[in-house]
Every structure is written in C-alpha cells, then in structure tokens.
C-alpha cells in the first residue's frame, strides 16, 4: 500500500472531521457554528498534515539516497 503525503493528510483530516461530526450528532449538539468550526478545522488539519508529511517524505527520500 503506497500512499502519498496528500492522501495521508486527507485521510487524517477527514477522519477527524467525521469523528467530530458523529460525536456531535450522537450527543444532539449539532449547530451551524459548530459545523463551520469543524470545516475550518478540517482545512487547517489538512494543510498542516500535508506539509508535515511532505517534509517526512523528503527526509526519507534523502535518507535512501544517502544509504
């Protein structure tokens, strides 16, 4: 299974978004402001995770070149 850093970031951010939405739905606390906050959180986690996974990917590629 070969996942790119973009796919890993999308997987992580969508998992957090879906988990947050399901928990709010279970406790009957679904409001529009919470949904907007979750959408903003989704994009923030995606951007941060994408750049972190990109850096890790570059480090691993450089390490393989050295070895």
C-alpha positions in Angstrom: 0.0 0.0 0.0 1.7 3.1 -1.2 0.0 6.3 0.0 1.3 9.7 -0.9 1.6 12.5 1.6 -1.5 14.2 0.2 -3.6 11.1 0.6 -2.4 10.6 4.2 -3.2 14.2 5.1 -6.7 13.9 3.6 -7.3 10.6 5.4 -6.2 12.1 8.7 -8.3 15.3 8.4 -11.4 13.6 7.1 -11.2 11.1 9.9 -11.1 13.9 12.5 -13.9 15.7 10.7 -16.2 12.7 10.6 -15.4 11.7 14.2 -16.2 15.2 15.4 -19.5 15.3 13.4 -20.6 11.9 14.6 -19.9 12.7 18.3 -21.8 16.0 18.0 -24.7 14.1 16.3 -24.8 11.5 19.0 -25.0 14.0 21.8 -27.6 16.1 19.9 -25.4 19.2 19.8 -25.4 19.9 16.1 -25.3 23.7 15.4 -24.3 25.7 12.4 -21.5 27.4 14.2 -20.0 24.1 15.2 -20.2 22.8 11.6 -18.4 25.9 10.3 -15.7 25.4 13.0 -15.4 21.8 12.0 -15.0 22.7 8.3 -12.3 25.3 9.2 -10.6 22.6 11.4 -10.7 20.2 8.5 -8.8 22.5 6.2 -6.3 23.6 8.9 -5.5 20.0 9.8 -5.2 19.1 6.1 -2.7 21.9 5.4 -0.6 21.2 8.5 -0.6 17.5 7.9 0.2 17.9 4.2 3.2 20.0 4.9 4.4 17.7 7.7 4.0 14.5 5.7 5.8 16.2 2.7 8.7 17.0 5.0 8.8 13.5 6.3 8.7 12.1 2.7 11.6 14.3 1.6 13.6 13.2 4.7 13.0 9.6 3.9 13.9 10.1 0.2 17.1 11.8 1.1 18.0 9.1 3.7 17.5 6.5 1.0 19.8 8.4 -1.3 22.5 8.6 1.4 22.3 4.9 2.1 
